[in-house]
Amino acid sequence: MSTENIYSATIAAIGKNIQASVSVNHLDIGSGSGELIKKLQDANPGITSTACDYIDSLMELPNQKVDILDLNVNRLPYKDELFDLVTATEVIEHIENPRLFLRDISRVLKPGGLCVLSTPNVLNLNSRLRYLWFGFPQLFGPLSIEGRKAESCSGHISPISYFYLYHALRESKFTDIEVGIDKYQRSGTAKLFVVYLPIKLKERFIRKKEISKYKTIDDTNIEVVNQLNSLKILLGRTIIVTAKKRNITH
């Protein structure tokens, strides 16, 4: 389930890419209570929303049908190139195969269509330190072997950092990929004053080795690599990622 900050950041990201007066065929994956659908339709009466989730008992919007499916077993049950907009807030970390999931989103999106995803930012400073001390990033932890509540944090099975999300989106025919956040973590700010200079110095040293020795950084990925120690990534609680399906000309 998402937070008000995540909803607000998601709606703002959509507003930058889709005009409020435009008719939009929208798919909300992991629709939950329907709060994002309600907020989007309030902001843009031209939006027609389809909801899907693994259960429909969470839905609170009257007359909103929910297509029930398990995305760890089934593909999205929609025709190719059907939607103008696909949203999946706080969903991808629950998915066993995030790359297959993104390819399926690409399949149901029209060329030029917009995808907006959110997921816990495992690269923020608090998360990096938690991984160092405990072995688990923030909002991820030891999972029960006997079972878990899929819609809660105990259903977080696939931590994915911004770099790998960006990479997967590019391989799934997306372009114009941008990252935003829901809010800055004040609890990480004081820590950052202490470690920011060492991070930047060590980053510079490692980057040189990656470029010259290992050849892992090149013109295709250097832009996103350079974002990974930005203030936005180091302090953002949740990343909000927008991407457009590439227009393919024959």
C-alpha positions in Angstrom: 0.0 0.0 0.0 1.3 3.4 -0.9 1.5 6.6 1.1 0.1 10.1 0.4 3.6 11.3 -0.5 4.0 8.5 -3.1 0.5 9.3 -4.5 1.3 13.0 -4.8 4.7 12.4 -6.4 3.1 9.9 -8.9 0.4 12.3 -9.9 2.8 15.2 -10.3 5.0 13.0 -12.5 2.0 12.1 -14.6 1.0 15.7 -14.8 4.3 16.6 -16.4 3.7 14.2 -19.2 0.0 14.0 -19.8 -2.3 17.1 -20.2 -5.3 17.2 -17.9 -7.8 17.6 -20.7 -6.6 14.5 -22.7 -8.6 11.3 -22.8 -6.4 8.6 -21.2 -6.9 4.8 -21.0 -5.2 3.9 -17.7 -4.1 0.6 -16.0 -3.4 0.6 -12.3 -1.5 -2.5 -11.3 -1.7 -3.3 -7.6 -4.7 -1.0 -7.2 -5.3 -1.7 -3.5 -8.0 0.6 -2.2 -8.2 2.5 -5.4 -6.8 5.7 -3.8 -4.5 6.5 -6.7 -7.3 5.9 -9.3 -9.5 8.3 -7.4 -6.8 11.0 -7.1 -5.9 10.7 -10.8 -9.5 10.9 -11.9 -10.1 13.9 -9.7 -7.1 15.6 -11.3 -8.0 14.5 -14.9 -11.7 13.6 -15.6 -10.5 12.2 -19.0 -8.9 9.2 -17.3 -10.6 5.9 -17.6 -9.0 3.4 -15.2 -8.7 -0.4 -15.2 -7.7 -1.9 -11.9 -5.9 -5.2 -11.2 -4.6 -6.8 -8.1 -4.2 -10.2 -6.5 -7.4 -9.7 -4.4 -10.3 -7.3 -4.8 -11.3 -7.0 -1.1 -9.1 -4.0 -0.6 -11.0 -1.9 -3.2 -13.0 0.9 -1.7 -14.2 2.7 -4.9 -17.8 2.0 -5.7 -18.4 0.3 -9.1 -14.6 -0.1 -9.7 -14.1 -3.6 -11.0 -10.8 -5.3 -10.1 -9.2 -7.9 -12.3 -7.7 -10.5 -10.0 -4.5 -12.1 -11.0 -1.2 -13.3 -9.5 1.6 -11.6 -11.5 4.1 -14.1 -10.3 2.1 -16.8 -12.2 0.2 -14.9 -14.9 0.8 -12.3 -17.5 -1.4 -9.1 -17.6 -4.7 -10.2 -19.2 -4.9 -7.3 -21.7 -4.4 -6.8 -25.4 -1.1 -5.5 -26.8 -0.8 -1.7 -27.0 -4.1 -1.0 -25.2 -3.2 1.6 -22.5 -1.9 5.2 -22.6 -0.8 5.1 -19.0 0.3 2.3 -16.7 1.0 2.9 -12.9 2.4 0.4 -10.5 3.1 2.0 -7.1 4.9 -0.1 -4.5 4.4 -3.3 -6.7 7.6 -4.3 -8.4 9.4 -5.2 -5.1 6.6 -7.8 -4.6 7.3 -9.5 -8.0 9.4 -12.6 -8.4 10.6 -11.5 -11.9 10.7 -7.7 -12.2 12.2 -7.8 -15.8 9.4 -10.0 -17.1 6.9 -7.8 -15.3 8.4 -4.7 -17.1 8.3 -6.4 -20.5 4.6 -7.2 -19.9 3.9 -3.6 -19.0 5.7 -2.5 -22.2 3.5 -5.0 -24.2 0.2 -3.5 -23.0 1.3 0.1 -23.4 0.8 2.0 -26.7 4.0 3.3 -28.3 4.7 6.7 -26.6 2.6 5.5 -23.6 3.7 6.4 -20.1 4.7 4.0 -17.3 5.1 5.3 -13.7 6.6 3.0 -11.0 7.5 3.5 -7.4 9.6 1.3 -5.2 11.6 1.7 -1.9 14.9 3.4 -2.5 17.4 0.9 -1.4 20.2 3.3 -2.3 19.4 6.0 0.2 21.9 6.5 3.0 19.8 5.0 5.8 19.2 1.9 3.6 22.9 1.5 2.8 23.8 1.7 6.4 21.1 -0.7 7.4 22.5 -3.2 4.8 25.9 -2.7 6.3 24.8 -3.3 9.9 22.1 -5.9 9.4 22.4 -7.3 5.9 19.0 -6.0 4.7 18.2 -2.7 3.0 15.5 -0.4 4.4 11.9 -1.7 4.1 13.2 -5.2 3.4 13.9 -7.8 6.1 14.0 -11.5 7.0 11.0 -13.3 5.4 8.9 -15.9 7.1 9.6 -19.3 5.6 6.1 -20.5 6.4 4.2 -17.7 4.6 3.9 -14.0 4.3 1.3 -11.3 3.8 1.8 -10.3 0.2 0.6 -6.7 0.4 2.8 -5.8 3.4 6.5 -5.3 3.8 6.8 -9.0 4.4 5.9 -9.4 0.8 8.9 -7.4 -0.3 11.0 -10.1 -2.1 12.8 -8.2 -4.9 14.8 -5.1 -3.8 15.7 -3.2 -7.0 18.0 -0.2 -7.1 17.5 2.7 -9.5 20.3 1.5 -11.8 18.9 -2.0 -12.4 15.4 -0.6 -12.7 16.7 1.9 -15.4 18.5 -0.9 -17.1 15.5 -3.2 -17.2 13.3 -0.4 -18.5 15.7 0.3 -21.3 15.8 -3.4 -22.3 12.0 -3.4 -22.2 11.7 -0.7 -25.0 11.4 2.3 -22.7 13.1 5.7 -23.1 13.0 9.2 -21.5 13.5 7.6 -18.1 13.5 10.0 -15.2 13.7 9.5 -11.4 12.0 11.5 -8.7 11.3 10.8 -5.0 8.4 11.1 -2.7 10.3 12.9 0.1 13.7 13.5 1.6 14.6 11.6 4.7 15.5 14.1 7.4 17.0 11.3 9.5 19.6 10.7 6.8 20.7 14.4 6.4 22.8 14.5 9.6 24.5 11.3 8.7 25.2 12.6 5.2 27.2 15.6 6.6 29.6 13.1 8.1 30.0 10.7 5.1 29.3 12.8 2.0 32.9 13.8 1.3 34.3 10.2 1.8 31.5 8.9 -0.5 32.4 11.3 -3.3 36.1 10.7 -3.0 35.7 6.9 -3.0 33.2 7.1 -5.8 35.7 9.1 -8.0 38.4 6.4 -7.4 36.1 3.5 -8.1 34.6 5.1 -11.2 38.1 5.6 -12.7 38.8 1.9 -12.2 35.5 0.8 -13.6 36.1 2.9 -16.7 39.8 2.1 -17.3 40.2 -1.5 -16.0 36.8 -3.2 -16.0 35.2 -1.3 -18.9 31.8 -1.4 -17.1 31.0 2.3 -17.6 30.5 3.7 -21.0 28.5 6.3 -22.9 25.3 4.1 -22.6 25.2 4.1 -18.8 27.4 6.9 -17.4 24.5 9.3 -17.0 22.5 6.9 -14.7 25.7 5.9 -12.9 26.4 9.5 -12.1 23.0 9.8 -10.4 23.5 7.1 -7.9 25.3 9.3 -5.3 23.2 12.4 -6.0 21.4 14.0 -3.1 18.1 12.8 -4.4 19.2 9.2 -4.3 21.1 9.5 -1.1 18.2 11.0 0.8 15.0 10.0 -1.0 12.7 7.6 0.7 11.0 6.2 -2.3 11.9 6.5 -6.0 9.2 7.5 -8.5 10.4 6.4 -12.0 8.7 7.6 -15.2 9.4 6.1 -18.6 7.9 6.2 -22.1 7.5 3.3 -24.4 9.7 3.8 -27.4 7.9 4.7 -30.7 9.1 2.0 -33.1 9.1 3.0 -36.8 9.0 0.3 -39.4 
